[in-house]
């Protein structure tokens, strides 16, 4: 293994975890609306 290779892998793993947490937070705040049947059926997903 190259010198510093393990350290770089750990940094990448930490960055991926931070990105995943950010994405989970954004998804939790999302609200999606759908409508069908000319407005007879309406759905909101949170």
mmCIF entry with sequence, helices, sheets and N, C-alpha, C, O atoms, coordinates in Angstrom:
data_MODEL
# 
_entry.id   MODEL 
# 
_entity.id                         1 
_entity.type                       polymer 
_entity.pdbx_number_of_molecules   1 
# 
_entity_poly.entity_id                      1 
_entity_poly.type                           'polypeptide(L)' 
_entity_poly.nstd_linkage                   no 
_entity_poly.nstd_monomer                   no 
_entity_poly.pdbx_seq_one_letter_code       
;(UNK)(UNK)(UNK)(UNK)(UNK)(UNK)(UNK)(UNK)(UNK)(UNK)(UNK)(UNK)(UNK)(UNK)(UNK)(UNK)
(UNK)(UNK)(UNK)(UNK)(UNK)(UNK)(UNK)(UNK)(UNK)(UNK)(UNK)(UNK)(UNK)(UNK)(UNK)(UNK)
(UNK)(UNK)(UNK)(UNK)(UNK)(UNK)(UNK)(UNK)(UNK)(UNK)(UNK)(UNK)(UNK)(UNK)
;
_entity_poly.pdbx_seq_one_letter_code_can   XXXXXXXXXXXXXXXXXXXXXXXXXXXXXXXXXXXXXXXXXXXXXX 
_entity_poly.pdbx_strand_id                 A 
# 
loop_
_entity_poly_seq.entity_id 
_entity_poly_seq.num 
_entity_poly_seq.mon_id 
_entity_poly_seq.hetero 
1 1  UNK n 
1 2  UNK n 
1 3  UNK n 
1 4  UNK n 
1 5  UNK n 
1 6  UNK n 
1 7  UNK n 
1 8  UNK n 
1 9  UNK n 
1 10 UNK n 
1 11 UNK n 
1 12 UNK n 
1 13 UNK n 
1 14 UNK n 
1 15 UNK n 
1 16 UNK n 
1 17 UNK n 
1 18 UNK n 
1 19 UNK n 
1 20 UNK n 
1 21 UNK n 
1 22 UNK n 
1 23 UNK n 
1 24 UNK n 
1 25 UNK n 
1 26 UNK n 
1 27 UNK n 
1 28 UNK n 
1 29 UNK n 
1 30 UNK n 
1 31 UNK n 
1 32 UNK n 
1 33 UNK n 
1 34 UNK n 
1 35 UNK n 
1 36 UNK n 
1 37 UNK n 
1 38 UNK n 
1 39 UNK n 
1 40 UNK n 
1 41 UNK n 
1 42 UNK n 
1 43 UNK n 
1 44 UNK n 
1 45 UNK n 
1 46 UNK n 
# 
_struct_asym.id          A 
_struct_asym.entity_id   1 
# 
loop_
_struct_conf.conf_type_id 
_struct_conf.id 
_struct_conf.pdbx_PDB_helix_id 
_struct_conf.beg_label_comp_id 
_struct_conf.beg_label_asym_id 
_struct_conf.beg_label_seq_id 
_struct_conf.pdbx_beg_PDB_ins_code 
_struct_conf.end_label_comp_id 
_struct_conf.end_label_asym_id 
_struct_conf.end_label_seq_id 
_struct_conf.pdbx_end_PDB_ins_code 
_struct_conf.beg_auth_comp_id 
_struct_conf.beg_auth_asym_id 
_struct_conf.beg_auth_seq_id 
_struct_conf.end_auth_comp_id 
_struct_conf.end_auth_asym_id 
_struct_conf.end_auth_seq_id 
_struct_conf.pdbx_PDB_helix_class 
_struct_conf.details 
_struct_conf.pdbx_PDB_helix_length 
HELX_P HELX_P1 AA1 UNK A 5  ? UNK A 28 ? UNK A 5  UNK A 28 1 ? 24 
HELX_P HELX_P2 AA2 UNK A 37 ? UNK A 39 ? UNK A 37 UNK A 39 5 ? 3  
# 
_struct_conf_type.id          HELX_P 
_struct_conf_type.criteria    ? 
_struct_conf_type.reference   ? 
# 
_struct_sheet.id               AA1 
_struct_sheet.type             ? 
_struct_sheet.number_strands   2 
_struct_sheet.details          ? 
# 
_struct_sheet_order.sheet_id     AA1 
_struct_sheet_order.range_id_1   1 
_struct_sheet_order.range_id_2   2 
_struct_sheet_order.offset       ? 
_struct_sheet_order.sense        anti-parallel 
# 
loop_
_struct_sheet_range.sheet_id 
_struct_sheet_range.id 
_struct_sheet_range.beg_label_comp_id 
_struct_sheet_range.beg_label_asym_id 
_struct_sheet_range.beg_label_seq_id 
_struct_sheet_range.pdbx_beg_PDB_ins_code 
_struct_sheet_range.end_label_comp_id 
_struct_sheet_range.end_label_asym_id 
_struct_sheet_range.end_label_seq_id 
_struct_sheet_range.pdbx_end_PDB_ins_code 
_struct_sheet_range.beg_auth_comp_id 
_struct_sheet_range.beg_auth_asym_id 
_struct_sheet_range.beg_auth_seq_id 
_struct_sheet_range.end_auth_comp_id 
_struct_sheet_range.end_auth_asym_id 
_struct_sheet_range.end_auth_seq_id 
AA1 1 UNK A 32 ? UNK A 36 ? UNK A 32 UNK A 36 
AA1 2 UNK A 41 ? UNK A 45 ? UNK A 41 UNK A 45 
# 
loop_
_atom_site.group_PDB 
_atom_site.id 
_atom_site.type_symbol 
_atom_site.label_atom_id 
_atom_site.label_alt_id 
_atom_site.label_comp_id 
_atom_site.label_asym_id 
_atom_site.label_entity_id 
_atom_site.label_seq_id 
_atom_site.pdbx_PDB_ins_code 
_atom_site.Cartn_x 
_atom_site.Cartn_y 
_atom_site.Cartn_z 
_atom_site.occupancy 
_atom_site.B_iso_or_equiv 
_atom_site.pdbx_formal_charge 
_atom_site.auth_seq_id 
_atom_site.auth_comp_id 
_atom_site.auth_asym_id 
_atom_site.auth_atom_id 
_atom_site.pdbx_PDB_model_num 
ATOM 1   N N  . UNK A 1 1  ? 0.853   -1.184 0.000   1.00 0.00 ? 1  UNK A N  1 
ATOM 2   C CA . UNK A 1 1  ? 0.000   0.000  0.000   1.00 0.00 ? 1  UNK A CA 1 
ATOM 3   C C  . UNK A 1 1  ? 0.892   1.239  0.000   1.00 0.00 ? 1  UNK A C  1 
ATOM 4   O O  . UNK A 1 1  ? 1.948   1.271  0.633   1.00 0.00 ? 1  UNK A O  1 
ATOM 5   N N  . UNK A 1 2  ? 0.446   2.234  -0.714  1.00 0.00 ? 2  UNK A N  1 
ATOM 6   C CA . UNK A 1 2  ? 1.233   3.460  -0.818  1.00 0.00 ? 2  UNK A CA 1 
ATOM 7   C C  . UNK A 1 2  ? 1.210   4.236  0.494   1.00 0.00 ? 2  UNK A C  1 
ATOM 8   O O  . UNK A 1 2  ? 0.262   4.150  1.274   1.00 0.00 ? 2  UNK A O  1 
ATOM 9   N N  . UNK A 1 3  ? 2.270   4.989  0.710   1.00 0.00 ? 3  UNK A N  1 
ATOM 10  C CA . UNK A 1 3  ? 2.362   5.809  1.913   1.00 0.00 ? 3  UNK A CA 1 
ATOM 11  C C  . UNK A 1 3  ? 1.198   6.800  1.936   1.00 0.00 ? 3  UNK A C  1 
ATOM 12  O O  . UNK A 1 3  ? 0.957   7.498  0.952   1.00 0.00 ? 3  UNK A O  1 
ATOM 13  N N  . UNK A 1 4  ? 0.485   6.861  3.047   1.00 0.00 ? 4  UNK A N  1 
ATOM 14  C CA . UNK A 1 4  ? -0.644  7.777  3.175   1.00 0.00 ? 4  UNK A CA 1 
ATOM 15  C C  . UNK A 1 4  ? -1.924  7.230  2.570   1.00 0.00 ? 4  UNK A C  1 
ATOM 16  O O  . UNK A 1 4  ? -2.959  7.892  2.626   1.00 0.00 ? 4  UNK A O  1 
ATOM 17  N N  . UNK A 1 5  ? -1.878  6.046  2.000   1.00 0.00 ? 5  UNK A N  1 
ATOM 18  C CA . UNK A 1 5  ? -3.050  5.461  1.355   1.00 0.00 ? 5  UNK A CA 1 
ATOM 19  C C  . UNK A 1 5  ? -4.197  5.240  2.320   1.00 0.00 ? 5  UNK A C  1 
ATOM 20  O O  . UNK A 1 5  ? -5.347  5.552  2.009   1.00 0.00 ? 5  UNK A O  1 
ATOM 21  N N  . UNK A 1 6  ? -3.891  4.708  3.482   1.00 0.00 ? 6  UNK A N  1 
ATOM 22  C CA . UNK A 1 6  ? -4.937  4.442  4.467   1.00 0.00 ? 6  UNK A CA 1 
ATOM 23  C C  . UNK A 1 6  ? -5.550  5.742  4.970   1.00 0.00 ? 6  UNK A C  1 
ATOM 24  O O  . UNK A 1 6  ? -6.762  5.827  5.173   1.00 0.00 ? 6  UNK A O  1 
ATOM 25  N N  . UNK A 1 7  ? -4.720  6.741  5.167   1.00 0.00 ? 7  UNK A N  1 
ATOM 26  C CA . UNK A 1 7  ? -5.229  8.044  5.603   1.00 0.00 ? 7  UNK A CA 1 
ATOM 27  C C  . UNK A 1 7  ? -6.169  8.650  4.580   1.00 0.00 ? 7  UNK A C  1 
ATOM 28  O O  . UNK A 1 7  ? -7.198  9.225  4.934   1.00 0.00 ? 7  UNK A O  1 
ATOM 29  N N  . UNK A 1 8  ? -5.808  8.520  3.293   1.00 0.00 ? 8  UNK A N  1 
ATOM 30  C CA . UNK A 1 8  ? -6.672  9.043  2.236   1.00 0.00 ? 8  UNK A CA 1 
ATOM 31  C C  . UNK A 1 8  ? -7.996  8.299  2.182   1.00 0.00 ? 8  UNK A C  1 
ATOM 32  O O  . UNK A 1 8  ? -9.048  8.905  1.980   1.00 0.00 ? 8  UNK A O  1 
ATOM 33  N N  . UNK A 1 9  ? -7.943  6.988  2.362   1.00 0.00 ? 9  UNK A N  1 
ATOM 34  C CA . UNK A 1 9  ? -9.172  6.190  2.366   1.00 0.00 ? 9  UNK A CA 1 
ATOM 35  C C  . UNK A 1 9  ? -10.069 6.619  3.518   1.00 0.00 ? 9  UNK A C  1 
ATOM 36  O O  . UNK A 1 9  ? -11.283 6.735  3.348   1.00 0.00 ? 9  UNK A O  1 
ATOM 37  N N  . UNK A 1 10 ? -9.490  6.852  4.674   1.00 0.00 ? 10 UNK A N  1 
ATOM 38  C CA . UNK A 1 10 ? -10.273 7.278  5.839   1.00 0.00 ? 10 UNK A CA 1 
ATOM 39  C C  . UNK A 1 10 ? -10.906 8.649  5.595   1.00 0.00 ? 10 UNK A C  1 
ATOM 40  O O  . UNK A 1 10 ? -12.057 8.876  5.967   1.00 0.00 ? 10 UNK A O  1 
ATOM 41  N N  . UNK A 1 11 ? -10.156 9.563  4.972   1.00 0.00 ? 11 UNK A N  1 
ATOM 42  C CA . UNK A 1 11 ? -10.701 10.887 4.662   1.00 0.00 ? 11 UNK A CA 1 
ATOM 43  C C  . UNK A 1 11 ? -11.856 10.773 3.681   1.00 0.00 ? 11 UNK A C  1 
ATOM 44  O O  . UNK A 1 11 ? -12.870 11.455 3.830   1.00 0.00 ? 11 UNK A O  1 
ATOM 45  N N  . UNK A 1 12 ? -11.707 9.910  2.674   1.00 0.00 ? 12 UNK A N  1 
ATOM 46  C CA . UNK A 1 12 ? -12.773 9.716  1.695   1.00 0.00 ? 12 UNK A CA 1 
ATOM 47  C C  . UNK A 1 12 ? -14.011 9.125  2.356   1.00 0.00 ? 12 UNK A C  1 
ATOM 48  O O  . UNK A 1 12 ? -15.131 9.540  2.060   1.00 0.00 ? 12 UNK A O  1 
ATOM 49  N N  . UNK A 1 13 ? -13.818 8.162  3.247   1.00 0.00 ? 13 UNK A N  1 
ATOM 50  C CA . UNK A 1 13 ? -14.939 7.543  3.947   1.00 0.00 ? 13 UNK A CA 1 
ATOM 51  C C  . UNK A 1 13 ? -15.663 8.572  4.814   1.00 0.00 ? 13 UNK A C  1 
ATOM 52  O O  . UNK A 1 13 ? -16.892 8.577  4.871   1.00 0.00 ? 13 UNK A O  1 
ATOM 53  N N  . UNK A 1 14 ? -14.917 9.436  5.482   1.00 0.00 ? 14 UNK A N  1 
ATOM 54  C CA . UNK A 1 14 ? -15.524 10.466 6.319   1.00 0.00 ? 14 UNK A CA 1 
ATOM 55  C C  . UNK A 1 14 ? -16.315 11.445 5.458   1.00 0.00 ? 14 UNK A C  1 
ATOM 56  O O  . UNK A 1 14 ? -17.414 11.853 5.835   1.00 0.00 ? 14 UNK A O  1 
ATOM 57  N N  . UNK A 1 15 ? -15.766 11.826 4.307   1.00 0.00 ? 15 UNK A N  1 
ATOM 58  C CA . UNK A 1 15 ? -16.450 12.749 3.403   1.00 0.00 ? 15 UNK A CA 1 
ATOM 59  C C  . UNK A 1 15 ? -17.736 12.115 2.863   1.00 0.00 ? 15 UNK A C  1 
ATOM 60  O O  . UNK A 1 15 ? -18.761 12.788 2.747   1.00 0.00 ? 15 UNK A O  1 
ATOM 61  N N  . UNK A 1 16 ? -17.680 10.836 2.537   1.00 0.00 ? 16 UNK A N  1 
ATOM 62  C CA . UNK A 1 16 ? -18.869 10.136 2.058   1.00 0.00 ? 16 UNK A CA 1 
ATOM 63  C C  . UNK A 1 16 ? -19.946 10.104 3.135   1.00 0.00 ? 16 UNK A C  1 
ATOM 64  O O  . UNK A 1 16 ? -21.127 10.279 2.834   1.00 0.00 ? 16 UNK A O  1 
ATOM 65  N N  . UNK A 1 17 ? -19.552 9.884  4.384   1.00 0.00 ? 17 UNK A N  1 
ATOM 66  C CA . UNK A 1 17 ? -20.503 9.853  5.485   1.00 0.00 ? 17 UNK A CA 1 
ATOM 67  C C  . UNK A 1 17 ? -21.151 11.224 5.669   1.00 0.00 ? 17 UNK A C  1 
ATOM 68  O O  . UNK A 1 17 ? -22.356 11.313 5.905   1.00 0.00 ? 17 UNK A O  1 
ATOM 69  N N  . UNK A 1 18 ? -20.364 12.283 5.564   1.00 0.00 ? 18 UNK A N  1 
ATOM 70  C CA . UNK A 1 18 ? -20.907 13.638 5.682   1.00 0.00 ? 18 UNK A CA 1 
ATOM 71  C C  . UNK A 1 18 ? -21.902 13.916 4.558   1.00 0.00 ? 18 UNK A C  1 
ATOM 72  O O  . UNK A 1 18 ? -22.961 14.498 4.791   1.00 0.00 ? 18 UNK A O  1 
ATOM 73  N N  . UNK A 1 19 ? -21.559 13.498 3.331   1.00 0.00 ? 19 UNK A N  1 
ATOM 74  C CA . UNK A 1 19 ? -22.457 13.696 2.194   1.00 0.00 ? 19 UNK A CA 1 
ATOM 75  C C  . UNK A 1 19 ? -23.754 12.918 2.379   1.00 0.00 ? 19 UNK A C  1 
ATOM 76  O O  . UNK A 1 19 ? -24.828 13.417 2.045   1.00 0.00 ? 19 UNK A O  1 
ATOM 77  N N  . UNK A 1 20 ? -23.662 11.705 2.905   1.00 0.00 ? 20 UNK A N  1 
ATOM 78  C CA . UNK A 1 20 ? -24.844 10.888 3.147   1.00 0.00 ? 20 UNK A CA 1 
ATOM 79  C C  . UNK A 1 20 ? -25.745 11.541 4.190   1.00 0.00 ? 20 UNK A C  1 
ATOM 80  O O  . UNK A 1 20 ? -26.963 11.574 4.018   1.00 0.00 ? 20 UNK A O  1 
ATOM 81  N N  . UNK A 1 21 ? -25.165 12.058 5.261   1.00 0.00 ? 21 UNK A N  1 
ATOM 82  C CA . UNK A 1 21 ? -25.956 12.725 6.292   1.00 0.00 ? 21 UNK A CA 1 
ATOM 83  C C  . UNK A 1 21 ? -26.647 13.961 5.729   1.00 0.00 ? 21 UNK A C  1 
ATOM 84  O O  . UNK A 1 21 ? -27.802 14.230 6.061   1.00 0.00 ? 21 UNK A O  1 
ATOM 85  N N  . UNK A 1 22 ? -25.956 14.707 4.888   1.00 0.00 ? 22 UNK A N  1 
ATOM 86  C CA . UNK A 1 22 ? -26.546 15.891 4.260   1.00 0.00 ? 22 UNK A CA 1 
ATOM 87  C C  . UNK A 1 22 ? -27.719 15.489 3.370   1.00 0.00 ? 22 UNK A C  1 
ATOM 88  O O  . UNK A 1 22 ? -28.772 16.125 3.399   1.00 0.00 ? 22 UNK A O  1 
ATOM 89  N N  . UNK A 1 23 ? -27.534 14.432 2.580   1.00 0.00 ? 23 UNK A N  1 
ATOM 90  C CA . UNK A 1 23 ? -28.602 13.962 1.694   1.00 0.00 ? 23 UNK A CA 1 
ATOM 91  C C  . UNK A 1 23 ? -29.803 13.488 2.502   1.00 0.00 ? 23 UNK A C  1 
ATOM 92  O O  . UNK A 1 23 ? -30.942 13.768 2.125   1.00 0.00 ? 23 UNK A O  1 
ATOM 93  N N  . UNK A 1 24 ? -29.577 12.781 3.598   1.00 0.00 ? 24 UNK A N  1 
ATOM 94  C CA . UNK A 1 24 ? -30.675 12.309 4.442   1.00 0.00 ? 24 UNK A CA 1 
ATOM 95  C C  . UNK A 1 24 ? -31.448 13.479 5.032   1.00 0.00 ? 24 UNK A C  1 
ATOM 96  O O  . UNK A 1 24 ? -32.674 13.424 5.126   1.00 0.00 ? 24 UNK A O  1 
ATOM 97  N N  . UNK A 1 25 ? -30.757 14.528 5.427   1.00 0.00 ? 25 UNK A N  1 
ATOM 98  C CA . UNK A 1 25 ? -31.410 15.717 5.974   1.00 0.00 ? 25 UNK A CA 1 
ATOM 99  C C  . UNK A 1 25 ? -32.265 16.387 4.907   1.00 0.00 ? 25 UNK A C  1 
ATOM 100 O O  . UNK A 1 25 ? -33.393 16.799 5.175   1.00 0.00 ? 25 UNK A O  1 
ATOM 101 N N  . UNK A 1 26 ? -31.723 16.495 3.692   1.00 0.00 ? 26 UNK A N  1 
ATOM 102 C CA . UNK A 1 26 ? -32.467 17.115 2.599   1.00 0.00 ? 26 UNK A CA 1 
ATOM 103 C C  . UNK A 1 26 ? -33.704 16.295 2.236   1.00 0.00 ? 26 UNK A C  1 
ATOM 104 O O  . UNK A 1 26 ? -34.772 16.856 1.993   1.00 0.00 ? 26 UNK A O  1 
ATOM 105 N N  . UNK A 1 27 ? -33.563 14.978 2.197   1.00 0.00 ? 27 UNK A N  1 
ATOM 106 C CA . UNK A 1 27 ? -34.693 14.109 1.866   1.00 0.00 ? 27 UNK A CA 1 
ATOM 107 C C  . UNK A 1 27 ? -35.769 14.207 2.942   1.00 0.00 ? 27 UNK A C  1 
ATOM 108 O O  . UNK A 1 27 ? -36.958 14.209 2.624   1.00 0.00 ? 27 UNK A O  1 
ATOM 109 N N  . UNK A 1 28 ? -35.374 14.286 4.198   1.00 0.00 ? 28 UNK A N  1 
ATOM 110 C CA . UNK A 1 28 ? -36.339 14.378 5.298   1.00 0.00 ? 28 UNK A CA 1 
ATOM 111 C C  . UNK A 1 28 ? -37.170 15.650 5.197   1.00 0.00 ? 28 UNK A C  1 
ATOM 112 O O  . UNK A 1 28 ? -38.311 15.678 5.659   1.00 0.00 ? 28 UNK A O  1 
ATOM 113 N N  . UNK A 1 29 ? -36.619 16.699 4.602   1.00 0.00 ? 29 UNK A N  1 
ATOM 114 C CA . UNK A 1 29 ? -37.326 17.973 4.493   1.00 0.00 ? 29 UNK A CA 1 
ATOM 115 C C  . UNK A 1 29 ? -38.177 18.060 3.222   1.00 0.00 ? 29 UNK A C  1 
ATOM 116 O O  . UNK A 1 29 ? -38.927 19.021 3.047   1.00 0.00 ? 29 UNK A O  1 
ATOM 117 N N  . UNK A 1 30 ? -38.069 17.072 2.340   1.00 0.00 ? 30 UNK A N  1 
ATOM 118 C CA . UNK A 1 30 ? -38.791 17.119 1.066   1.00 0.00 ? 30 UNK A CA 1 
ATOM 119 C C  . UNK A 1 30 ? -40.280 16.840 1.246   1.00 0.00 ? 30 UNK A C  1 
ATOM 120 O O  . UNK A 1 30 ? -40.691 16.106 2.144   1.00 0.00 ? 30 UNK A O  1 
ATOM 121 N N  . UNK A 1 31 ? -41.067 17.441 0.376   1.00 0.00 ? 31 UNK A N  1 
ATOM 122 C CA . UNK A 1 31 ? -42.497 17.165 0.308   1.00 0.00 ? 31 UNK A CA 1 
ATOM 123 C C  . UNK A 1 31 ? -42.855 17.042 -1.169  1.00 0.00 ? 31 UNK A C  1 
ATOM 124 O O  . UNK A 1 31 ? -42.582 17.948 -1.956  1.00 0.00 ? 31 UNK A O  1 
ATOM 125 N N  . UNK A 1 32 ? -43.466 15.920 -1.540  1.00 0.00 ? 32 UNK A N  1 
ATOM 126 C CA . UNK A 1 32 ? -43.794 15.649 -2.937  1.00 0.00 ? 32 UNK A CA 1 
ATOM 127 C C  . UNK A 1 32 ? -45.304 15.548 -3.070  1.00 0.00 ? 32 UNK A C  1 
ATOM 128 O O  . UNK A 1 32 ? -45.958 14.818 -2.325  1.00 0.00 ? 32 UNK A O  1 
ATOM 129 N N  . UNK A 1 33 ? -45.849 16.288 -4.026  1.00 0.00 ? 33 UNK A N  1 
ATOM 130 C CA . UNK A 1 33 ? -47.285 16.277 -4.283  1.00 0.00 ? 33 UNK A CA 1 
ATOM 131 C C  . UNK A 1 33 ? -47.561 15.587 -5.612  1.00 0.00 ? 33 UNK A C  1 
ATOM 132 O O  . UNK A 1 33 ? -46.804 15.729 -6.571  1.00 0.00 ? 33 UNK A O  1 
ATOM 133 N N  . UNK A 1 34 ? -48.660 14.837 -5.651  1.00 0.00 ? 34 UNK A N  1 
ATOM 134 C CA . UNK A 1 34 ? -49.101 14.202 -6.889  1.00 0.00 ? 34 UNK A CA 1 
ATOM 135 C C  . UNK A 1 34 ? -50.607 14.335 -7.013  1.00 0.00 ? 34 UNK A C  1 
ATOM 136 O O  . UNK A 1 34 ? -51.326 14.384 -6.015  1.00 0.00 ? 34 UNK A O  1 
ATOM 137 N N  . UNK A 1 35 ? -51.071 14.392 -8.252  1.00 0.00 ? 35 UNK A N  1 
ATOM 138 C CA . UNK A 1 35 ? -52.502 14.559 -8.482  1.00 0.00 ? 35 UNK A CA 1 
ATOM 139 C C  . UNK A 1 35 ? -52.905 13.731 -9.693  1.00 0.00 ? 35 UNK A C  1 
ATOM 140 O O  . UNK A 1 35 ? -52.147 13.625 -10.657 1.00 0.00 ? 35 UNK A O  1 
ATOM 141 N N  . UNK A 1 36 ? -54.104 13.143 -9.643  1.00 0.00 ? 36 UNK A N  1 
ATOM 142 C CA . UNK A 1 36 ? -54.611 12.346 -10.757 1.00 0.00 ? 36 UNK A CA 1 
ATOM 143 C C  . UNK A 1 36 ? -56.122 12.506 -10.839 1.00 0.00 ? 36 UNK A C  1 
ATOM 144 O O  . UNK A 1 36 ? -56.760 13.032 -9.928  1.00 0.00 ? 36 UNK A O  1 
ATOM 145 N N  . UNK A 1 37 ? -56.669 12.047 -11.936 1.00 0.00 ? 37 UNK A N  1 
ATOM 146 C CA . UNK A 1 37 ? -58.125 12.078 -12.096 1.00 0.00 ? 37 UNK A CA 1 
ATOM 147 C C  . UNK A 1 37 ? -58.678 13.485 -12.150 1.00 0.00 ? 37 UNK A C  1 
ATOM 148 O O  . UNK A 1 37 ? -59.763 13.747 -11.630 1.00 0.00 ? 37 UNK A O  1 
ATOM 149 N N  . UNK A 1 38 ? -57.953 14.388 -12.769 1.00 0.00 ? 38 UNK A N  1 
ATOM 150 C CA . UNK A 1 38 ? -58.437 15.760 -12.879 1.00 0.00 ? 38 UNK A CA 1 
ATOM 151 C C  . UNK A 1 38 ? -58.596 16.440 -11.533 1.00 0.00 ? 38 UNK A C  1 
ATOM 152 O O  . UNK A 1 38 ? -59.454 17.308 -11.372 1.00 0.00 ? 38 UNK A O  1 
ATOM 153 N N  . UNK A 1 39 ? -57.786 16.058 -10.572 1.00 0.00 ? 39 UNK A N  1 
ATOM 154 C CA . UNK A 1 39 ? -57.838 16.675 -9.253  1.00 0.00 ? 39 UNK A CA 1 
ATOM 155 C C  . UNK A 1 39 ? -58.687 15.913 -8.253  1.00 0.00 ? 39 UNK A C  1 
ATOM 156 O O  . UNK A 1 39 ? -58.806 16.324 -7.099  1.00 0.00 ? 39 UNK A O  1 
ATOM 157 N N  . UNK A 1 40 ? -59.289 14.789 -8.689  1.00 0.00 ? 40 UNK A N  1 
ATOM 158 C CA . UNK A 1 40 ? -60.115 13.998 -7.773  1.00 0.00 ? 40 UNK A CA 1 
ATOM 159 C C  . UNK A 1 40 ? -59.269 13.256 -6.740  1.00 0.00 ? 40 UNK A C  1 
ATOM 160 O O  . UNK A 1 40 ? -59.722 12.996 -5.625  1.00 0.00 ? 40 UNK A O  1 
ATOM 161 N N  . UNK A 1 41 ? -58.054 12.923 -7.116  1.00 0.00 ? 41 UNK A N  1 
ATOM 162 C CA . UNK A 1 41 ? -57.148 12.224 -6.202  1.00 0.00 ? 41 UNK A CA 1 
ATOM 163 C C  . UNK A 1 41 ? -55.891 13.070 -6.035  1.00 0.00 ? 41 UNK A C  1 
ATOM 164 O O  . UNK A 1 41 ? -55.242 13.432 -7.017  1.00 0.00 ? 41 UNK A O  1 
ATOM 165 N N  . UNK A 1 42 ? -55.556 13.381 -4.796  1.00 0.00 ? 42 UNK A N  1 
ATOM 166 C CA . UNK A 1 42 ? -54.373 14.175 -4.501  1.00 0.00 ? 42 UNK A CA 1 
ATOM 167 C C  . UNK A 1 42 ? -53.586 13.490 -3.392  1.00 0.00 ? 42 UNK A C  1 
ATOM 168 O O  . UNK A 1 42 ? -54.153 13.060 -2.388  1.00 0.00 ? 42 UNK A O  1 
ATOM 169 N N  . UNK A 1 43 ? -52.269 13.394 -3.587  1.00 0.00 ? 43 UNK A N  1 
ATOM 170 C CA . UNK A 1 43 ? -51.409 12.719 -2.618  1.00 0.00 ? 43 UNK A CA 1 
ATOM 171 C C  . UNK A 1 43 ? -50.235 13.625 -2.283  1.00 0.00 ? 43 UNK A C  1 
ATOM 172 O O  . UNK A 1 43 ? -49.637 14.237 -3.169  1.00 0.00 ? 43 UNK A O  1 
ATOM 173 N N  . UNK A 1 44 ? -49.910 13.706 -0.999  1.00 0.00 ? 44 UNK A N  1 
ATOM 174 C CA . UNK A 1 44 ? -48.720 14.417 -0.543  1.00 0.00 ? 44 UNK A CA 1 
ATOM 175 C C  . UNK A 1 44 ? -47.857 13.436 0.234   1.00 0.00 ? 44 UNK A C  1 
ATOM 176 O O  . UNK A 1 44 ? -48.315 12.801 1.183   1.00 0.00 ? 44 UNK A O  1 
ATOM 177 N N  . UNK A 1 45 ? -46.605 13.322 -0.180  1.00 0.00 ? 45 UNK A N  1 
ATOM 178 C CA . UNK A 1 45 ? -45.653 12.431 0.494   1.00 0.00 ? 45 UNK A CA 1 
ATOM 179 C C  . UNK A 1 45 ? -44.629 13.296 1.216   1.00 0.00 ? 45 UNK A C  1 
ATOM 180 O O  . UNK A 1 45 ? -44.018 14.186 0.623   1.00 0.00 ? 45 UNK A O  1 
ATOM 181 N N  . UNK A 1 46 ? -44.452 13.021 2.507   1.00 0.00 ? 46 UNK A N  1 
ATOM 182 C CA . UNK A 1 46 ? -43.473 13.770 3.289   1.00 0.00 ? 46 UNK A CA 1 
ATOM 183 C C  . UNK A 1 46 ? -42.398 12.840 3.793   1.00 0.00 ? 46 UNK A C  1 
ATOM 184 O O  . UNK A 1 46 ? -41.474 13.279 4.478   1.00 0.00 ? 46 UNK A O  1 
# 
